[in-house]
Amino acid sequence: MNYAETYQKKKIDLDAFLSKLRPEDYLSTSIAAGQPRTLLAKLSELKNLKSLKLFTGLLAFPYPCLTDPRIEAISGYFGPIERMLNEGGFNISYQPLPFNGFEKWLESFPPRVVMTTLSPMDAEGCLSFGVDAEAAYIPFLKAARDPERLAIAEVNARMPVVRGLPELGDNKIRVDELSALVESDQSLLEVPEAEATEVEKKIAENVVKLLRSGDTLQFGIGAIPDQVARYLAQSELGDFGVHSELVSNGFLTLMESGKISNLRKGLHEGKTLFAFALGSQRLYDFLDERNGNNQGRVLAAPVSYVNDPAVIARHRNMVSINSGFMVDFSGQVCS
């Protein structure tokens, strides 16, 4: 197969992308830094639209299409932009789901069109899902292999190439499996390192006291997890493993300090496994295999695997570090 020729046959412009959508349609898209921003921005130009349902999560931007009353957005990961749109009275709702339940939801209610962002094609005709395997990877592959559905990729020149587990498909797809692709060159959504308040620093100090060398860590996003990572980087503790749905700036701090070896995890030893990354450009540069920094030490995998309780249970001394908004008297945490 001539991969370059196949690539050119799959490449379309944005108007051709719109022409593939029906007056009444159902789409899904990846989350956060993996969202196909160019494709989502173009949806606001749909002219013959009657109704469109869009399943998404952790929106990267308040896309203009989301203010169109003909478009119903459903988010399984209700982030700050979803909350802002919801409070503004726009047609967006929250679908309560565990993150590792996204794939089952999309299998039960399969969208006709699945969209995600991929890296540029390699010499073997493959494109990487980059920093966003999460619940985008498997639903996209299923759509690509279903003749009744479309798998449309935004090929972003700035999406890192990140390896995956070979037994789970290595976090990539062959170009001939795509229904169509649109090229872009956009910076990924960035989240800067969070500055901790004095209270958050004290909380982080208390968290560090509970940790031991050799623990397998899962980090959430925010000031407290980032501050915990800073304290750990300066501590005498080390030899940590990481198995986390998210890797962010705190993870990079620990990697650069040499505190992460992944040698005592009990599963996937020597490797960090994550479902999606969200942080600074420095984090994305580190993860990109093209820069020679990662060298297969940090792998992306579907969230249905990363967050599988049976998989998590196989790790030694698993410790989860997350932020919460509130705790009720029964011990339930709202995060």
N, C-alpha and C positions, 0 to 999 in steps of 0.2 A: 504493500500500500504506500502511495505517495502522500505522506502526512501533510506536506505544504499545500498540495492541491486540495485535499479534503478540507483543510482549514479554510481555504479561500471559498470553497463551495458553501461552507456553513456560515460564513460571515455575512451579516446583513446590516443595513443602517437602521436608525431608530424609527423611521416611518414604516419600514417593512416589519419591524417588531410590532408596532401598533396594529398593522393589518392582520397579524396572526391572532389577534384577540377577537372574541365574539361580542355581540351587543349585550349578552348575558353570560358572564363567565365567573370562574372561581380560580384564584391564583394563590400561591404561597411563596414566601421568600425567606431567606436566611436572616439571621439577626445581627445586630451591632456592626462590628467591623467587616462582616461578610455580606452585608446588604448590598445588592446591586443598585447603587444610588442613581446611576444614569437611567436605568430602566424605570425605576420607581418615579423619578422626576418626570419622565416622559408620559406617564399615565394621565397626567393632568390635561393632556392634549387629545384624549379620546373624544371623538365627535359623535359617533353613533351609539354611544353607550346607553343602555337601559338600566342595568344593575350589575355591579361587580362586587364579589366577596373576596377579601384579601386576608389570608391568615399570616400573621407575622409575630414579632416579639422584639423587645428591647430596641425600639426604633432609634436609628442613628440621627435622623433629622425629621422635622415636621414637614414632610413632603406635601406640596400643594394639593395633590390628589386626595389627601385625607380630609380636606375640608369640603369635598364634593359630596352632596347628599346622596348621589347615586352609588357611592362606594361605601360599603360596610366593611370596616376593619375589625378583625378579631385578633387579639393579642394573648398569647399564652405566657408572656414574660412582660408584665406590665411595668415598664420603666418610667423615667421622669417625663419623657415626651408623650407617652400614652396618657399619663395622668393629667398633663397639661391640656391635651386635646379633649379628654373626657370632661374635665372641669369647664372647658369652653363650650360644651354642648354639642361637640361634633360626634359623628356616627362611629364611635370606636368603643368596643366592649372588651371585658376581660374574660377569658376562658380559663377557669381554674384547672391547672394541670401541673403535675410534677414535671420537671424539665425532661426527665428520661421517659415521660409519657407522650412527648410531642410526636414521635414516630408512629406510635399506635393510633393517636388521634388522626394523623394524616393518612394512615392506612384505612381507618374506618370511614373517613370523609375525604377521599382523595381529590385534590385539586387537579383541574385539567392542565394547568400551566404551573410549572415549578421553576423558580428563578433563583440563581445564586451568583456569587462572584468567584471566579477562578483565576489562577495565575497564568502567565503566558505559557504556551506549549513548549515542551522539551523536545529533545532530538528523537525521542521514542514515540512522539505523538500523544503524550499525556499532559493533562493540565491538573494542577494541584488545587485542592480546596483551601489550601493555605492555613490561615489562623482560625478558620471557622468550619470545623467538621460538625460539631454539635448535632442538631437534628436536621441539618441541611443535606448531609452526605447521602444517607440511605434513601430518603424520599426522592432526592434528585436522581439517583441511579435507577430507582424503580420507575420513575416517570420516563427516563431516557429509554428504558427497555420496553415501554408500553406503547404500541402503535397508535393508541387512541389518545395519547397525552403528549405534552410538549415539555422538554427540558431545555430552557433557554439560559445561556450563561453570559454574564458580563465579564469579559476577559480584561482584567485591570493590570496594567503594566507594573503597578506597585504592590500587588498582592504577593506576599512571600511564598516561596516554595517550602512546604513543611512535609516531612515524611510521616507515614502512619504505620500501623501494624500490618505486616504483609498478609496475615491471615484475615484481616478485615478490609483488604483492598488497597492498602498503602496510601489512603487519603488522596486518591487521584482517579481520573476518568479519561478514557481514550477519546480523542477528538471525533472519531466517527460515530460515537454514541450520542453526541449532542444533536438536538433538533435544530438549533441555531445559536449563533454567538454574536455579540456586539462588543466592539473594542472600546476601552476607555483608559484614561491615565489620570487617576484621582488619588489623592492622599487618603489613607484609611482614617476612619474615626479614631481620634486620640483621646485618652483620658490621662491628664497629667498626674504626677505623684501628689497624693493628698497630704496637706499639712495638718498635723494633729494638734488639737487643742491640749491644754494642760490636763484636762480631765481624761481625754483619750490617751494621752501618754501614760497616765497612771493606770488606766485599764490595761494598756499594752504591757506595762511592767508586771502586773498581776498575772497576765496570761503567760508571759515568759517563765514565770516561777513554776508553772505547771508542766513545762516541756522538758524532755530528756533527749540526750544525744541518741540518734538512730530512729527517732519518731518519723512516721510517714505523715506528711502534712497536706492538708487541703486548705487553700486560702480563698476567702471571698474578696470583694472589692471594697475599697474605702480607706479612710484614714487609719482605723485601728489595725486591720491586717497589714497595711503598709508599715505602720510603726512597729508592730511585732517583728516584722522582717528586719527592720533597721536594728532593733535591739539584738536580735539573734545574730546578725552579721557581726556585731561588736562583742558578742559573748564568747564564753569558752565552750559552748555547746556546738555540735556539728554532726556530720555524717548523716544528714537528713535525707529522706526520700520525699518525693512529691507525687501525689495522685490527686488531680483536682479538675473539676469541671471547667474552672477558669484559671488561667495564669495572667498575672498583671504585673505592675511595676515592682511590688514587693518580692515577687518570685525572682525577677531579674537582679535585685539587690542581693538576694541570697546566693544566686548562681555566681555572680561576680566576686562574692566574698569567699567562694570555695567551700561553702557550708553544705552544699547539696552533692551527695555522691550517689544516691539511689541504690547503694549496695546492700542495704539491710531491709529492703521493702518486703521481701518474700514473694513478690510477683513482679515481672518485668524489671528485674534488677538491672541497675545501670541506666535506666531510662525514666524520664519524667513523662507521664501521660496526662493530656488535657483534652477538653472538648472544644473550647474556644479561648481566644486570647483577646484582651482588651486593655490597652495601656498606651504608653508613649511610642513614638516612632523608634526610639532606641530599642524598645522591646521587640518591635516587629523586625528591625534590622538583625537583632540577635537570633531570632527564630528562623530567618531566611537561610536556607541551605546554600543559596547562591553566594552568600557572603563568606562562607567557610567557618562561621562561628558555631553553628549548632552541631554539625557533624553527626546527626542522628541521635543526639542525646535527649532531645525533647520531641515527642511524637504526638500527633493529633489523632483522635479517635472519636467515633460517634458517641453522643452523650448516653445513648441506651446501653453502651458498654461501660463507659467511665463511671456512670452513676448507678450501675447495677449493684444492689446490695450484696449479691453473692460475690461479685468481683471485689468490692470494697473490703469485704470480710476476709479476703485472702491476704490482705496487707498486714504487716506487723505494726502494732502500736499506732493505729490510725488516729490522728488528731485533726479535728475540723475547727477552723478559726474563721468566724464570720461576724458581721455586724448585724444588729437588730434595731428596729425602731422602738419596740416596746415589748414588755413581758407582762402577762396577766397573772392573777393569783394562783392559777392552776399550773403555771410553768410554761404555757404556750408562748412562743416567741414569734412576733410579727417582723418579718424581714423583707 
